[in-house]
Amino acid sequence: MLPVLPTTPFILLTAACWAKGSDKFNQWLLKHKVFGEMVKNWQQHRAIPRKAKYLAWSMMAMSCGMLFYRFSDSLQWLAWVTCAICITVTVWMSRLPDA
């Protein structure tokens, strides 16, 4: 886990790679007490827990706010691009079912 980044996308990426690469590790991840249920919900229903959605949205909002606060005027365009990407991800994620 990396600080300030949500864990969910990295766990789902790991599950996708292990599902194709190693049945042993894939089974281990599916039976994991913390991440197993999240991975199963994603693979079966393309669902993300509501709590994870709220956490991701708030982290993206805080990150965008910090970009606007910390970047100089010459880098404001980068903050706007990042904000547009975050809004796109937020809309996509809001359309997914809750786990």
Summary of the structure (lengths in Angstrom):
residues: 99
radius of gyration: 16.1
end to end distance: 21.7
largest distance: 50.8
contacts: 243
relative contact order: 0.13
helix: 76%
strand: 2%
